[in-house]
Structure formats: structure tokens, C-alpha cells
């Protein structure tokens, strides 16, 4: 096994601790979402009956996704999930239909910041 003094980014390490915390948070929440994942995105379905879309906010920061209702909402809901990979908010989609929130959270493609040096 190759050990480096420089820690690899989470997406290269297979950050299972974050994924375990994500699953644990989902399983312990009052409203348990349905979760699917493929190589490109995470898909979540969360039952939120009685919550109109104008009283719901979703924020994405890196690999943290927060879902909460506004102050004027009759039904209070607030949850945050830490996913194992960063989310690309610009290509992710949220849709609220018949009391179900459908989230398609696109995984951010990691940039390779390595530079190749020419050999003289």
C-alpha cells in the first residue's frame, strides 16, 4: 500500500465515514427519504405533505445538503445531509410534486490539479 504524507481528497479515499453519517442521519430522521445512487448522481425522495414549494428552501454547500421550511410554514421541517462527494448545485434538480420532494443531486466531477513537468 502506498502511503503519502499528503492526504488525498475525500473523493479519492472512498470517504466511508461521511457516507455512514449520511445513512445514519437518513435512518434516524422523522421523514426517511428513499435513496438511490449511480455514478453520476444521488436521487432522494422525501415525503413532505402539506408543504408548498414557496415555503421550502434547499441549500447545497460542497457535500452538505440542507432542507428546511421557512418560518411561515405550518409544518416545520429541517434536516441536513453530508454526502460522501461534493454536489454540483448548478446541475442538480429539486421538484415538489403531490407532497413528495424529488432531489436529483449531481456529483461534482473532481478536477485533476496535477501538473506534468517536462524533463529537461
C-alpha positions as CSV (number, residue, x, y, z in Angstrom):
1,X,0.0,0.0,0.0
2,X,1.3,3.4,-0.9
3,X,1.3,5.9,1.9
4,X,1.7,9.6,1.2
5,X,2.3,12.4,3.7
6,X,-0.2,14.5,1.8
7,X,-3.8,13.4,2.5
8,X,-5.8,12.5,-0.6
9,X,-9.0,14.3,-1.2
10,X,-12.2,12.7,0.2
11,X,-13.4,11.7,-3.3
12,X,-10.2,9.6,-3.8
13,X,-10.2,8.0,-0.4
14,X,-13.7,6.5,-0.7
15,X,-14.9,8.6,2.3
16,X,-17.0,5.9,4.0
17,X,-17.3,7.8,7.3
18,X,-19.2,10.6,5.6
19,X,-21.4,8.1,3.8
20,X,-22.1,6.2,7.1
21,X,-23.0,9.5,8.8
22,X,-25.3,10.3,5.8
23,X,-27.1,6.9,6.0
24,X,-27.3,7.2,9.8
25,X,-28.9,10.7,9.5
26,X,-31.3,9.5,6.9
27,X,-32.3,6.4,9.0
28,X,-32.8,8.5,12.2
29,X,-34.8,11.3,10.7
30,X,-38.5,11.5,11.2
31,X,-39.2,11.5,7.5
32,X,-37.0,8.8,5.9
33,X,-36.2,9.5,2.3
34,X,-35.9,6.9,-0.4
35,X,-32.2,7.0,-1.7
36,X,-30.7,5.8,-4.9
37,X,-27.3,6.5,-6.4
38,X,-25.4,5.8,-9.6
39,X,-22.1,7.0,-10.9
40,X,-23.4,10.5,-11.7
41,X,-25.9,11.4,-9.0
42,X,-27.9,10.8,-5.8
43,X,-31.7,10.6,-6.0
44,X,-33.7,11.3,-3.0
45,X,-37.5,11.2,-2.4
46,X,-38.8,12.8,0.8
47,X,-42.4,12.9,1.8
48,X,-43.4,16.4,2.8
49,X,-47.2,16.5,2.7
50,X,-48.7,19.9,3.3
51,X,-45.5,21.9,2.5
52,X,-45.9,24.2,-0.5
53,X,-42.8,24.9,-2.6
54,X,-42.7,28.5,-1.7
55,X,-42.2,27.6,2.0
56,X,-39.3,25.2,1.3
57,X,-35.6,26.0,0.9
58,X,-32.8,23.7,-0.2
59,X,-29.2,24.8,0.1
60,X,-26.1,23.0,-1.1
61,X,-22.6,23.8,0.1
62,X,-19.9,21.3,-1.0
63,X,-21.1,18.0,0.1
64,X,-23.7,19.3,2.6
65,X,-27.4,19.5,1.6
66,X,-29.8,21.3,3.9
67,X,-33.6,21.2,3.5
68,X,-35.9,23.3,5.7
69,X,-39.2,25.1,5.7
70,X,-39.5,28.8,6.1
71,X,-40.7,30.5,9.3
72,X,-44.3,30.9,8.0
73,X,-44.7,27.2,7.1
74,X,-47.4,25.4,9.1
75,X,-45.3,22.1,9.1
76,X,-41.8,22.6,10.4
77,X,-39.0,20.6,8.8
78,X,-35.3,20.9,8.9
79,X,-32.6,18.4,8.1
80,X,-29.1,18.4,6.7
81,X,-27.2,15.6,5.0
82,X,-23.5,15.2,4.4
83,X,-22.9,13.2,1.3
84,X,-19.6,11.4,0.5
85,X,-19.0,13.6,-2.6
86,X,-19.4,17.3,-3.4
87,X,-22.6,18.2,-5.2
88,X,-22.8,20.3,-8.3
89,X,-25.6,22.6,-7.4
90,X,-25.9,24.1,-10.9
91,X,-26.9,20.8,-12.5
92,X,-28.9,19.4,-9.6
93,X,-32.7,19.4,-9.7
94,X,-35.4,19.7,-7.0
95,X,-39.1,19.1,-7.7
96,X,-42.0,19.1,-5.3
97,X,-45.0,17.1,-6.6
98,X,-48.0,15.8,-4.7
99,X,-46.3,16.2,-1.3
100,X,-43.1,14.5,-2.3
101,X,-39.8,16.3,-2.8
102,X,-37.7,14.7,-5.5
103,X,-34.0,15.7,-5.4
104,X,-31.5,14.7,-8.2
105,X,-28.1,15.8,-6.8
106,X,-25.4,15.6,-9.4
107,X,-22.0,14.6,-8.2
108,X,-19.3,17.1,-8.9
109,X,-16.6,15.8,-11.2
110,X,-13.3,16.3,-9.4
111,X,-10.7,18.4,-11.1
112,X,-7.3,17.0,-11.6
113,X,-5.0,19.7,-10.4
114,X,-1.8,17.8,-11.0
115,X,0.7,19.4,-13.4
116,X,3.1,17.5,-15.5
117,X,6.6,18.8,-15.7
118,X,8.7,18.4,-18.8
119,X,12.0,16.6,-18.2
120,X,15.0,18.6,-19.5
